[in-house]
Amino acid sequence: MKLPVIKQIQRTSSAGEIETAIKVLEATSEAATLKEADLDVIGELISNMCGALEVHQLVTSGLSEKDALNTFMKKVMGSIDV
């Protein structure tokens, strides 16, 4: 996950657009001809978009963008420590 990418997606896309992009990438990842490197890139994109969607929802619920990003990153770091 890359915070600058998550921030850019969150700022420039609606929740619906992000969800649609995730669905398209998930469907694309099922193509039999994809190599492992391709799947890694798709996985990274999906991961960033899921992060952006979560930040988007936090902002919609009333947090500032900065607080939403910090909350999201704390959650991510907490899951890594476990």
Chimera marker file (.cmm) of the C-alpha trace (Angstrom):
<marker_set name="trace">
<marker id="1" x="0.000" y="0.000" z="0.000" r="1" g="1" b="0" radius="0.5"/>
<marker id="2" x="1.172" y="3.456" z="-0.835" r="1" g="1" b="0" radius="0.5"/>
<marker id="3" x="-0.330" y="6.348" z="1.088" r="1" g="1" b="0" radius="0.5"/>
<marker id="4" x="0.176" y="8.936" z="-1.707" r="1" g="1" b="0" radius="0.5"/>
<marker id="5" x="-1.681" y="6.651" z="-4.130" r="1" g="1" b="0" radius="0.5"/>
<marker id="6" x="-4.492" y="6.059" z="-1.632" r="1" g="1" b="0" radius="0.5"/>
<marker id="7" x="-4.767" y="9.804" z="-1.046" r="1" g="1" b="0" radius="0.5"/>
<marker id="8" x="-4.892" y="10.547" z="-4.798" r="1" g="1" b="0" radius="0.5"/>
<marker id="9" x="-7.576" y="7.935" z="-5.459" r="1" g="1" b="0" radius="0.5"/>
<marker id="10" x="-9.654" y="9.132" z="-2.502" r="1" g="1" b="0" radius="0.5"/>
<marker id="11" x="-9.442" y="12.764" z="-3.595" r="1" g="1" b="0" radius="0.5"/>
<marker id="12" x="-10.283" y="12.214" z="-7.253" r="1" g="1" b="0" radius="0.5"/>
<marker id="13" x="-12.838" y="9.392" z="-7.232" r="1" g="1" b="0" radius="0.5"/>
<marker id="14" x="-16.251" y="8.756" z="-5.747" r="1" g="1" b="0" radius="0.5"/>
<marker id="15" x="-16.902" y="5.673" z="-3.638" r="1" g="1" b="0" radius="0.5"/>
<marker id="16" x="-18.928" y="4.204" z="-6.500" r="1" g="1" b="0" radius="0.5"/>
<marker id="17" x="-16.101" y="4.719" z="-8.976" r="1" g="1" b="0" radius="0.5"/>
<marker id="18" x="-13.622" y="3.063" z="-6.621" r="1" g="1" b="0" radius="0.5"/>
<marker id="19" x="-15.946" y="0.087" z="-6.079" r="1" g="1" b="0" radius="0.5"/>
<marker id="20" x="-16.413" y="-0.312" z="-9.830" r="1" g="1" b="0" radius="0.5"/>
<marker id="21" x="-12.669" y="-0.195" z="-10.449" r="1" g="1" b="0" radius="0.5"/>
<marker id="22" x="-12.104" y="-2.850" z="-7.775" r="1" g="1" b="0" radius="0.5"/>
<marker id="23" x="-14.696" y="-5.129" z="-9.407" r="1" g="1" b="0" radius="0.5"/>
<marker id="24" x="-13.059" y="-4.675" z="-12.822" r="1" g="1" b="0" radius="0.5"/>
<marker id="25" x="-9.613" y="-5.480" z="-11.446" r="1" g="1" b="0" radius="0.5"/>
<marker id="26" x="-10.925" y="-8.527" z="-9.584" r="1" g="1" b="0" radius="0.5"/>
<marker id="27" x="-12.532" y="-9.822" z="-12.777" r="1" g="1" b="0" radius="0.5"/>
<marker id="28" x="-9.357" y="-9.102" z="-14.740" r="1" g="1" b="0" radius="0.5"/>
<marker id="29" x="-7.251" y="-11.013" z="-12.232" r="1" g="1" b="0" radius="0.5"/>
<marker id="30" x="-9.128" y="-14.199" z="-13.141" r="1" g="1" b="0" radius="0.5"/>
<marker id="31" x="-7.745" y="-14.254" z="-16.682" r="1" g="1" b="0" radius="0.5"/>
<marker id="32" x="-5.821" y="-17.481" z="-17.203" r="1" g="1" b="0" radius="0.5"/>
<marker id="33" x="-3.043" y="-15.860" z="-19.214" r="1" g="1" b="0" radius="0.5"/>
<marker id="34" x="-1.834" y="-13.494" z="-16.499" r="1" g="1" b="0" radius="0.5"/>
<marker id="35" x="1.643" y="-13.995" z="-15.111" r="1" g="1" b="0" radius="0.5"/>
<marker id="36" x="2.521" y="-13.759" z="-11.422" r="1" g="1" b="0" radius="0.5"/>
<marker id="37" x="4.008" y="-10.265" z="-11.889" r="1" g="1" b="0" radius="0.5"/>
<marker id="38" x="0.754" y="-9.092" z="-13.462" r="1" g="1" b="0" radius="0.5"/>
<marker id="39" x="-1.235" y="-10.486" z="-10.540" r="1" g="1" b="0" radius="0.5"/>
<marker id="40" x="1.095" y="-8.724" z="-8.101" r="1" g="1" b="0" radius="0.5"/>
<marker id="41" x="0.435" y="-5.380" z="-9.798" r="1" g="1" b="0" radius="0.5"/>
<marker id="42" x="-3.321" y="-5.974" z="-9.858" r="1" g="1" b="0" radius="0.5"/>
<marker id="43" x="-3.217" y="-6.975" z="-6.189" r="1" g="1" b="0" radius="0.5"/>
<marker id="44" x="-1.340" y="-3.789" z="-5.280" r="1" g="1" b="0" radius="0.5"/>
<marker id="45" x="-3.878" y="-1.692" z="-7.197" r="1" g="1" b="0" radius="0.5"/>
<marker id="46" x="-6.804" y="-3.420" z="-5.478" r="1" g="1" b="0" radius="0.5"/>
<marker id="47" x="-5.134" y="-2.950" z="-2.104" r="1" g="1" b="0" radius="0.5"/>
<marker id="48" x="-4.659" y="0.776" z="-2.705" r="1" g="1" b="0" radius="0.5"/>
<marker id="49" x="-8.227" y="1.168" z="-3.924" r="1" g="1" b="0" radius="0.5"/>
<marker id="50" x="-9.627" y="-0.665" z="-0.892" r="1" g="1" b="0" radius="0.5"/>
<marker id="51" x="-7.594" y="1.684" z="1.301" r="1" g="1" b="0" radius="0.5"/>
<marker id="52" x="-8.898" y="4.694" z="-0.601" r="1" g="1" b="0" radius="0.5"/>
<marker id="53" x="-12.458" y="3.433" z="-0.224" r="1" g="1" b="0" radius="0.5"/>
<marker id="54" x="-12.023" y="3.076" z="3.527" r="1" g="1" b="0" radius="0.5"/>
<marker id="55" x="-10.493" y="6.565" z="3.816" r="1" g="1" b="0" radius="0.5"/>
<marker id="56" x="-13.317" y="7.914" z="1.660" r="1" g="1" b="0" radius="0.5"/>
<marker id="57" x="-15.873" y="6.397" z="4.049" r="1" g="1" b="0" radius="0.5"/>
<marker id="58" x="-14.078" y="7.869" z="7.078" r="1" g="1" b="0" radius="0.5"/>
<marker id="59" x="-14.088" y="11.324" z="5.475" r="1" g="1" b="0" radius="0.5"/>
<marker id="60" x="-17.775" y="10.942" z="4.618" r="1" g="1" b="0" radius="0.5"/>
<marker id="61" x="-18.472" y="10.080" z="8.265" r="1" g="1" b="0" radius="0.5"/>
<marker id="62" x="-16.998" y="13.414" z="9.318" r="1" g="1" b="0" radius="0.5"/>
<marker id="63" x="-13.250" y="12.965" z="9.836" r="1" g="1" b="0" radius="0.5"/>
<marker id="64" x="-10.825" y="15.337" z="8.192" r="1" g="1" b="0" radius="0.5"/>
<marker id="65" x="-8.764" y="13.815" z="5.403" r="1" g="1" b="0" radius="0.5"/>
<marker id="66" x="-5.652" y="13.930" z="7.596" r="1" g="1" b="0" radius="0.5"/>
<marker id="67" x="-7.405" y="12.181" z="10.499" r="1" g="1" b="0" radius="0.5"/>
<marker id="68" x="-8.966" y="9.624" z="8.167" r="1" g="1" b="0" radius="0.5"/>
<marker id="69" x="-5.576" y="8.788" z="6.648" r="1" g="1" b="0" radius="0.5"/>
<marker id="70" x="-3.989" y="8.528" z="10.102" r="1" g="1" b="0" radius="0.5"/>
<marker id="71" x="-6.816" y="6.313" z="11.357" r="1" g="1" b="0" radius="0.5"/>
<marker id="72" x="-6.479" y="4.058" z="8.338" r="1" g="1" b="0" radius="0.5"/>
<marker id="73" x="-2.695" y="3.770" z="8.648" r="1" g="1" b="0" radius="0.5"/>
<marker id="74" x="-2.947" y="2.983" z="12.378" r="1" g="1" b="0" radius="0.5"/>
<marker id="75" x="-5.390" y="0.208" z="11.521" r="1" g="1" b="0" radius="0.5"/>
<marker id="76" x="-3.032" y="-1.162" z="8.878" r="1" g="1" b="0" radius="0.5"/>
<marker id="77" x="-0.022" y="-0.992" z="11.190" r="1" g="1" b="0" radius="0.5"/>
<marker id="78" x="-2.032" y="-2.640" z="13.959" r="1" g="1" b="0" radius="0.5"/>
<marker id="79" x="-2.918" y="-5.539" z="11.691" r="1" g="1" b="0" radius="0.5"/>
<marker id="80" x="0.737" y="-6.007" z="10.757" r="1" g="1" b="0" radius="0.5"/>
<marker id="81" x="1.807" y="-6.189" z="14.413" r="1" g="1" b="0" radius="0.5"/>
<marker id="82" x="-0.626" y="-9.027" z="15.129" r="1" g="1" b="0" radius="0.5"/>
<link id1="1" id2="2" r="1" g="1" b="0" radius="0.2"/>
<link id1="2" id2="3" r="1" g="1" b="0" radius="0.2"/>
<link id1="3" id2="4" r="1" g="1" b="0" radius="0.2"/>
<link id1="4" id2="5" r="1" g="1" b="0" radius="0.2"/>
<link id1="5" id2="6" r="1" g="1" b="0" radius="0.2"/>
<link id1="6" id2="7" r="1" g="1" b="0" radius="0.2"/>
<link id1="7" id2="8" r="1" g="1" b="0" radius="0.2"/>
<link id1="8" id2="9" r="1" g="1" b="0" radius="0.2"/>
<link id1="9" id2="10" r="1" g="1" b="0" radius="0.2"/>
<link id1="10" id2="11" r="1" g="1" b="0" radius="0.2"/>
<link id1="11" id2="12" r="1" g="1" b="0" radius="0.2"/>
<link id1="12" id2="13" r="1" g="1" b="0" radius="0.2"/>
<link id1="13" id2="14" r="1" g="1" b="0" radius="0.2"/>
<link id1="14" id2="15" r="1" g="1" b="0" radius="0.2"/>
<link id1="15" id2="16" r="1" g="1" b="0" radius="0.2"/>
<link id1="16" id2="17" r="1" g="1" b="0" radius="0.2"/>
<link id1="17" id2="18" r="1" g="1" b="0" radius="0.2"/>
<link id1="18" id2="19" r="1" g="1" b="0" radius="0.2"/>
<link id1="19" id2="20" r="1" g="1" b="0" radius="0.2"/>
<link id1="20" id2="21" r="1" g="1" b="0" radius="0.2"/>
<link id1="21" id2="22" r="1" g="1" b="0" radius="0.2"/>
<link id1="22" id2="23" r="1" g="1" b="0" radius="0.2"/>
<link id1="23" id2="24" r="1" g="1" b="0" radius="0.2"/>
<link id1="24" id2="25" r="1" g="1" b="0" radius="0.2"/>
<link id1="25" id2="26" r="1" g="1" b="0" radius="0.2"/>
<link id1="26" id2="27" r="1" g="1" b="0" radius="0.2"/>
<link id1="27" id2="28" r="1" g="1" b="0" radius="0.2"/>
<link id1="28" id2="29" r="1" g="1" b="0" radius="0.2"/>
<link id1="29" id2="30" r="1" g="1" b="0" radius="0.2"/>
<link id1="30" id2="31" r="1" g="1" b="0" radius="0.2"/>
<link id1="31" id2="32" r="1" g="1" b="0" radius="0.2"/>
<link id1="32" id2="33" r="1" g="1" b="0" radius="0.2"/>
<link id1="33" id2="34" r="1" g="1" b="0" radius="0.2"/>
<link id1="34" id2="35" r="1" g="1" b="0" radius="0.2"/>
<link id1="35" id2="36" r="1" g="1" b="0" radius="0.2"/>
<link id1="36" id2="37" r="1" g="1" b="0" radius="0.2"/>
<link id1="37" id2="38" r="1" g="1" b="0" radius="0.2"/>
<link id1="38" id2="39" r="1" g="1" b="0" radius="0.2"/>
<link id1="39" id2="40" r="1" g="1" b="0" radius="0.2"/>
<link id1="40" id2="41" r="1" g="1" b="0" radius="0.2"/>
<link id1="41" id2="42" r="1" g="1" b="0" radius="0.2"/>
<link id1="42" id2="43" r="1" g="1" b="0" radius="0.2"/>
<link id1="43" id2="44" r="1" g="1" b="0" radius="0.2"/>
<link id1="44" id2="45" r="1" g="1" b="0" radius="0.2"/>
<link id1="45" id2="46" r="1" g="1" b="0" radius="0.2"/>
<link id1="46" id2="47" r="1" g="1" b="0" radius="0.2"/>
<link id1="47" id2="48" r="1" g="1" b="0" radius="0.2"/>
<link id1="48" id2="49" r="1" g="1" b="0" radius="0.2"/>
<link id1="49" id2="50" r="1" g="1" b="0" radius="0.2"/>
<link id1="50" id2="51" r="1" g="1" b="0" radius="0.2"/>
<link id1="51" id2="52" r="1" g="1" b="0" radius="0.2"/>
<link id1="52" id2="53" r="1" g="1" b="0" radius="0.2"/>
<link id1="53" id2="54" r="1" g="1" b="0" radius="0.2"/>
<link id1="54" id2="55" r="1" g="1" b="0" radius="0.2"/>
<link id1="55" id2="56" r="1" g="1" b="0" radius="0.2"/>
<link id1="56" id2="57" r="1" g="1" b="0" radius="0.2"/>
<link id1="57" id2="58" r="1" g="1" b="0" radius="0.2"/>
<link id1="58" id2="59" r="1" g="1" b="0" radius="0.2"/>
<link id1="59" id2="60" r="1" g="1" b="0" radius="0.2"/>
<link id1="60" id2="61" r="1" g="1" b="0" radius="0.2"/>
<link id1="61" id2="62" r="1" g="1" b="0" radius="0.2"/>
<link id1="62" id2="63" r="1" g="1" b="0" radius="0.2"/>
<link id1="63" id2="64" r="1" g="1" b="0" radius="0.2"/>
<link id1="64" id2="65" r="1" g="1" b="0" radius="0.2"/>
<link id1="65" id2="66" r="1" g="1" b="0" radius="0.2"/>
<link id1="66" id2="67" r="1" g="1" b="0" radius="0.2"/>
<link id1="67" id2="68" r="1" g="1" b="0" radius="0.2"/>
<link id1="68" id2="69" r="1" g="1" b="0" radius="0.2"/>
<link id1="69" id2="70" r="1" g="1" b="0" radius="0.2"/>
<link id1="70" id2="71" r="1" g="1" b="0" radius="0.2"/>
<link id1="71" id2="72" r="1" g="1" b="0" radius="0.2"/>
<link id1="72" id2="73" r="1" g="1" b="0" radius="0.2"/>
<link id1="73" id2="74" r="1" g="1" b="0" radius="0.2"/>
<link id1="74" id2="75" r="1" g="1" b="0" radius="0.2"/>
<link id1="75" id2="76" r="1" g="1" b="0" radius="0.2"/>
<link id1="76" id2="77" r="1" g="1" b="0" radius="0.2"/>
<link id1="77" id2="78" r="1" g="1" b="0" radius="0.2"/>
<link id1="78" id2="79" r="1" g="1" b="0" radius="0.2"/>
<link id1="79" id2="80" r="1" g="1" b="0" radius="0.2"/>
<link id1="80" id2="81" r="1" g="1" b="0" radius="0.2"/>
<link id1="81" id2="82" r="1" g="1" b="0" radius="0.2"/>
</marker_set>
